[in-house]
């Protein structure tokens, strides 16, 4: 297989902190994943009047459609280009899922955050999980879309280049880094960055 990412794509990843890969898995895989998610939601897919919450969180999922969606030749090729061959392990679960619905109520999870990557003193307390400047335990973060999301729905917002600001902040914190919450509380002090939305 020829390289999936161009030189321009890789430069975009380095300078902006992300790269977008369209059509990384089939529509059939996406539909199978959506069927599982809808069965687990406390609302009726065919009846929008039951969609009363702005966001419902689900996860983690190890069902075949989810695992297949993040283990495709196209993604493996991109991982090799970004991280290096044999320097990553396949993903065997997908989650968590913030399932968003149209609502006049503001969801309570729209603030800035950085995903943590290794446990603190209590591995069961996600808010104590940590992140350091070496990105210990995490090479990449995948944001996977199984349905179409427009800018007017509820796309994930990425602040272009903010990974550089976070790395500068973490460079002062040594190998222990900061907990998820400690870092989240410092993000409002970082420079303003251009917003990019994760959508179709």
C-alpha positions as MATLAB code, in Angstrom:
seq = 'XXXXXXXXXXXXXXXXXXXXXXXXXXXXXXXXXXXXXXXXXXXXXXXXXXXXXXXXXXXXXXXXXXXXXXXXXXXXXXXXXXXXXXXXXXXXXXXXXXXXXXXXXXXXXXXXXXXXXXXXXXXXXXXXXXXXXXXXXXXXXXXXXXXXXXXXXXXXXXXXXXXXXXXXXXXXXXXXXXXXXXXXXXXXXXXXXXXXXXXX';
ca = [
       0.000    0.000    0.000;
       1.340    3.424   -0.895;
       1.540    6.050    1.814;
      -1.823    7.443    2.855;
      -0.523   10.761    4.146;
       1.230   13.260    1.918;
       4.175   15.353    3.033;
       1.728   18.249    3.392;
      -0.543   16.139    5.637;
       2.357   15.246    7.918;
       3.508   18.861    8.117;
      -0.079   19.845    9.018;
      -0.048   17.232   11.788;
       3.256   18.516   13.181;
       2.319   22.204   13.119;
      -1.428   22.085   13.794;
      -1.656   18.961   15.937;
      -4.087   16.886   13.894;
      -4.753   15.324   10.533;
      -8.082   14.254    9.046;
      -8.601   10.874    7.365;
     -11.865   10.423    5.477;
     -13.391    7.042    4.611;
     -11.106    5.075    6.931;
     -13.755    2.351    7.285;
     -16.877    1.336    5.408;
     -20.428    2.655    5.743;
     -21.467   -0.901    6.704;
     -19.115   -0.847    9.707;
     -20.405    2.591   10.723;
     -24.036    1.476   10.475;
     -23.347   -1.642   12.560;
     -21.674    0.489   15.236;
     -24.599    2.933   15.255;
     -27.075    0.077   15.722;
     -25.251   -0.964   18.897;
     -25.105    2.587   20.231;
     -28.806    3.246   19.611;
     -29.735    0.026   21.434;
     -27.797    1.249   24.478;
     -29.312    4.740   24.486;
     -32.349    5.395   26.718;
     -34.307    6.923   23.856;
     -36.028    5.975   20.619;
     -34.080    6.517   17.422;
     -37.318    7.087   15.477;
     -38.863    9.477   18.003;
     -36.956   12.761   18.522;
     -39.334   13.728   21.358;
     -37.480   11.151   23.484;
     -34.154   12.900   22.921;
     -34.393   15.004   26.066;
     -30.727   15.257   27.073;
     -28.195   17.371   25.166;
     -25.533   14.688   25.606;
     -25.437   11.086   26.800;
     -22.126    9.307   27.340;
     -21.570    5.666   26.442;
     -18.489    3.422   26.423;
     -16.167    1.565   26.322;
     -16.961   -0.727   23.371;
     -15.091   -3.831   22.248;
     -17.729   -5.122   19.800;
     -16.480   -6.193   16.388;
     -17.721   -3.163   14.386;
     -15.905   -0.755   16.698;
     -12.649   -2.716   16.747;
     -12.801   -3.171   12.972;
     -13.354    0.562   12.463;
     -10.039    1.506   14.071;
      -7.959   -1.365   12.675;
      -7.979   -0.822    8.934;
      -5.055   -0.903    6.484;
      -5.555    2.818    5.815;
      -5.244    3.706    9.505;
      -2.323    1.336   10.060;
      -0.495    2.994    7.191;
      -1.103    6.443    8.702;
       0.051    5.250   12.153;
       3.280    3.942   10.627;
       3.870    7.289    8.953;
       3.145    9.377   12.044;
       4.628    7.200   14.784;
       6.899    4.687   13.074;
       6.500    1.053   12.112;
       6.299   -1.328   15.103;
       6.119    1.617   17.541;
       2.403    1.350   18.316;
      -0.102   -1.318   19.349;
      -3.537   -1.902   17.777;
      -6.556   -0.376   19.481;
      -8.884   -3.061   20.895;
     -11.647   -0.861   22.278;
     -13.377    2.387   21.381;
     -14.830    4.890   23.807;
     -16.080    6.892   25.411;
     -18.912    8.158   23.214;
     -20.417   11.593   23.808;
     -23.682   11.116   21.894;
     -25.124   14.570   21.259;
     -28.697   15.563   20.502;
     -30.319   18.820   19.332;
     -31.155   20.821   22.448;
     -31.693   24.355   23.678;
     -29.862   23.293   26.856;
     -26.122   23.718   26.907;
     -24.283   20.430   27.519;
     -22.007   20.424   30.567;
     -18.936   19.019   28.829;
     -17.932   21.616   26.258;
     -14.864   23.002   28.033;
     -11.274   22.643   26.882;
      -9.375   19.534   27.903;
      -6.387   17.356   27.066;
      -6.811   13.579   27.216;
      -4.670   12.014   29.945;
      -2.613    8.903   29.248;
      -1.297    7.207   32.407;
      -2.794    6.542   35.855;
      -2.175    8.555   38.992;
      -2.352    7.206   42.550;
      -5.872    5.868   41.969;
      -6.143    4.200   38.541;
      -9.936    4.077   38.937;
     -10.206    7.873   39.216;
      -9.984    9.279   35.701;
      -9.644   12.835   37.004;
      -6.329   11.781   38.603;
      -4.953   10.273   35.398;
      -1.943   12.200   34.172;
      -0.237   13.561   31.082;
       3.388   14.572   30.684;
       5.470   16.255   28.002;
       6.617   12.868   26.647;
       2.991   11.818   26.076;
       3.705    8.717   28.138;
       1.435    5.829   27.195;
      -0.247    7.573   24.269;
       1.008    8.094   20.755;
      -2.172    9.393   19.106;
      -5.737   10.292   20.004;
      -8.357    9.209   17.465;
     -11.631   11.079   17.130;
     -13.911    8.709   15.229;
     -17.182    9.774   13.607;
     -19.788    7.090   12.866;
     -22.455    9.505   11.638;
     -22.402   12.770    9.733;
     -21.790   15.788   11.947;
     -22.018   19.323   10.623;
     -20.605   22.481   12.128;
     -24.121   23.266   13.348;
     -24.543   19.962   15.180;
     -22.066   19.185   17.935;
     -18.604   18.803   16.459;
     -15.489   18.438   18.573;
     -13.492   21.673   18.504;
      -9.740   21.428   18.006;
      -7.537   24.439   18.709;
      -4.920   24.419   15.980;
      -1.383   24.392   17.336;
      -2.495   24.178   20.960;
      -0.435   20.980   21.369;
       2.656   23.211   21.234;
       1.324   25.422   24.036;
       0.428   22.385   26.160;
       3.885   20.863   25.584;
       5.538   24.091   26.766;
       3.374   24.052   29.877;
       4.127   20.380   30.601;
       7.857   20.777   29.969;
       8.074   22.416   33.411;
       6.338   19.513   35.183;
       8.826   16.663   34.709;
       7.974   12.997   34.195;
       5.074   13.140   36.674;
       3.352   15.759   34.540;
      -0.052   17.012   35.647;
      -3.329   15.319   36.439;
      -6.243   15.645   34.038;
      -7.879   18.253   36.294;
      -4.660   20.149   37.099;
      -3.983   20.575   33.403;
      -7.614   21.415   32.572;
      -7.479   24.272   35.080;
      -4.480   25.802   33.285;
      -5.829   25.664   29.733;
      -7.715   28.975   29.941;
      -4.348   30.730   30.361;
      -2.974   29.463   27.059;
      -2.831   31.688   23.962;
      -5.911   31.963   21.772;
      -5.790   29.605   18.814;
      -7.748   29.185   15.611;
     -10.711   26.835   16.076;
     -11.152   23.888   13.759;
     -14.133   21.559   13.993;
     -14.066   17.776   13.696;
     -16.919   17.105   11.289;
     -17.705   15.484    7.964;
];
